[in-house]
């Protein structure tokens, strides 16, 4: 029996056979970003899935909505994270009705192992935002966080936005991908 808290990630395989009779093994991974056994494998799979979709975009906007430090304890709950994710997706759809986007949570910063949840949204065929548009999105996000948590925030929230052409994105993505491999 597997007990709660046990990690059997990567320890189980299934034997398979293709239609031509070749045998193969499939290793099972948990897919958790913090798992020491599979975090690199599953992260690289996610990057590969996004890359295939992203290269079809001619241009896009890239948002990063960071959960403020004082709210991170509140947002360790999966349902609460889902609530803010749904809000952000719906709100952007209200403002820009024709958008198509790729979205996903990241749980840690680039160079640390401290819980640092941030929601990434890659919006297809988007253009550069004006400063006033970005400020409006930041205000909406801050108001939503305060409404959902009941906690008053005394500072601006961290919302990053960058506009990419596909060529610029490919260069950035490949640079990051190369760093992952090294």
N, C-alpha and C positions, 0 to 999 in steps of 0.2 A: 504494500500500500504506500501511496505517496502522501506524506504528511504535510500540513500547512507550513510554508516557509522553506520547504526542500526545493533544491534547484536541480532538475534533471535535464536542463536544457542542453541539447546537443548529444545526449547520451543514448537516445533511441533512434533506430533506423527502421525503415521498411524496405523489404526486398521487392523489387518490381521487375517486370519484363515487358519490353516493347513488342510491337506486332511482328518484328523480325527475329524475335527470340533472344535478343541481347538482354542480359541481366544488369540491373543497376541498384544502387542503394540511395534512399532518400533520407537525409538526416532531418530530424525535427528540432526546431528552435522555438523558443518562447516568443521572440520578437520584441522583448522589452528593451527600451533604450538604455536602461541602467544595468542590464545583464552583462556580466563580465565575459560570459561564454559566447554571446552572439551579437553584442551591440554593433561591432564593426560590420559584420556580415549583413545584418538587417538594415543598417543605415545605408550601406552601399546599394542594396536592393531598392530602397526607397528613392535614392538619388537617381538610379537608373530608370525607374518608372516615371519620375517627374521629367527627366531629361527628354525622353521620347515625346512627351506631350508638349514640353516647353519649346522644342526646336521647331514646332509647327507654327508658333506665334511669330508674327512679324515684329511686334513691339508689345511691351507690357509694363504695367506698374507693379511694383513689389512693395507691399506693406509688411511691417513687423509691429504688432501690437504687444507690448510688454506688460505683464502684470506687475504693478508697483510692489516694492519690497514690503510695505506695510500690509498688503493684502494677500501675500503668498500663502500664509497659513490657511486663510479662508479658501483659497483656490487649490488646496490639495485634494479636494473632493471632486470626483469625476463628473457628477451631475452639475456642479457649479461651473466647472470648466465648459461643459457642454452648453450650458445656458448662455455664457458670454460668447461662445463661438457662434451659436445660432443668432444671437443678437447682431454680431458684427456682420455676418453674411447677409442677413435680412436688411440691415441698415444700408450697407453698400448697394444692395440691389434696389432699394428705394431711391437712393440718390442717383444711381447709374443703372437704369432698368435693363440695358442690353448687355451687361457684363457677363463674362464667363470666367471662372476662376478655379485655381488649384489652391487648396488650403491644407495646412497641417500644423499641429502643435510641435514645438520643440521644448524640451524640459530643462535643458541646461544651456549655459552660455558656451561660446566657442572654445574657451580655454580653461574652463573650470568644471568642478563636479558639484557645485552648489545649485540647489533647486532654483531655477531662473526661467519660469514658464513664459513663453512668448509664442504668439500665433502668427504664422506667416501666410500671406495671401498673395498669390501671383495672378494678376488680372490681365486677361488677353486683350490685345488691341487697345490698350489704354494709352493715355497721353500724359504728359507732364502736368501735375497739379499746380494750381496757383497757391500762393502762400495762404490766402484766405480760405480756400477749399480745404487745405490740410488742417488749418486751425479749427475749422468747423468740425471736421472728423475727430480731431483730438478732444474738442469740447463734448461732442456726443459720446465718445468712448468714456471720458471721465465721468460724465453724468450717469451713464449706464453702470459703471463700476460702483459709484456711490449709491445708486438706487438698489442694486442687487445685494450689496454688502451691508448697507446702513452705516458705512464708515465715511466720514468727510475727509477728502483729500486736500491738503493744504498746498499742493504744488501741481505743476503741469504733469500730465501723463506722458510716457515715452511712446511715441508713435513715429516710426521711421518710414519714410517713403522714398523710393528711387524709381526713376523711369529708365527703362532699358530698351535699346534696339536689340534685335536678336544677335547681331555680331558682338556687341558689347557684353551681352549676357553669356554667350558661348565662351568668350575669353575669361570672364570672371569665374564661371562654373568650372571650366577646365582647370583654372589655376587652383581652385579649392579642391577639386577632385585629385589633382596631382599632390596636394598637401596631404590628403587623406591616405594616399598610397605610400608616401615616403615615410 
